């Protein structure tokens, strides 16, 4: 009982840390994009055209991957999912072992 409560607490703490990280990532992306846009357009920071758009696009793509990992992948493939998969595979292996044992006993009884 105490172990389950501790696991739930650790899972909740991990999820909060992940969500906090994605919010930080979003704010950083927004501020950096704003800075790049302002420095390029207003202050004429760089003579190369549109380089900042490519940088923002790549960073946005990385943010989307981070978002998918936190809110989709880790949400469904957590410890409970992992345990269910292990239990299912163990049950399949036990079934195969029992079938093999039945075949062996049938062969030896003949």
N, C-alpha and C positions, 0 to 999 in steps of 0.2 A: 504494500500500500504506500509506504513512505517512498519507495523507489519509483513507483509510478508518478507520484506527485513531483518528485525531483526531476524526472524525465520531462514531464509536462512543463515545469518551470524553465528548464534548460531550453526546451524547444521554443517556448514563448520568448525567452531572452534572445535566442538566436534570430528569430523572425523579426523582432523589434530592431535588432542591430542591422539586419539586411534592409529593412524598410528605411531606417535612418540613413543608411549608406546611399540608397537610391534617391532619397530626397536631397541629400548633399550633392550627389552627382548632378541632379537636375539644376539645382541653384548654381553650381559651378559652371555648367554648360551654358545656362542663360547669361550669367555675368560675363563669361569669357566671350561669348558670341556678341554681346552688346559692345564690349570693349573692342573686339576686332572690327566690328562694323563702324563704330565711331572713329577709331584711330585710322582706319583706311579711308573712309569717306570724308570726314570732316577735317582731320589733320593731315590728310594725304601721307599717311605713314609709309606706304609702300608704292613703288612705281609699277609693280606687277599687278595685273588686273585679275580679279576674281579668285585669287589664291585663298583668301579667307573663306569664301563660300565652300571650297573643297574641304578645308579644314573643319568647318562647322558641320558639313554633311557627314564626314567620316566620324566625327565625335557624336553626332546625333545617332548614327547607326550603332555605335558602341553603346550609347545610352539605351537604345531600344533592345539590344541584346541583354543588357543588364536588367532591364525591366522585365523581359520575358523570363529570365532566370529566376528572379525574385518572386514575381507574381504568378507565374504559370508552372514552370518546371519544379521549383522547390516546394510549391504549395501542394502539388499532387504526388510528387515522388519524395515524400518525407520518410521518417523512421517507420511509421505505420505501414506505408506501402512496401517498404523494404522487408519488414517482418512478414507481411502477407505473402510476398513473393518467395521468401525463404521457406515459410511453412508449406506453401503449395509445392515447391520443388522437393522438399523433404518427404511430403506425403506421396508424391509420384515415385520417388526413389524407394520408399518403403513398399509401395504397391508392387513395383517391379521385383524387389527382393522376395516378397511373398510369393509372387508368381514363379520365380526361379526355384524357390524352395519346394513349391508344390510339384513342379516338373521333376525335380531331383528325387523327391519322395516317391513319385509315380514310377520313375525309371528304376529306382532301387527295389521297389516292391514287386516288379515284374519278374 
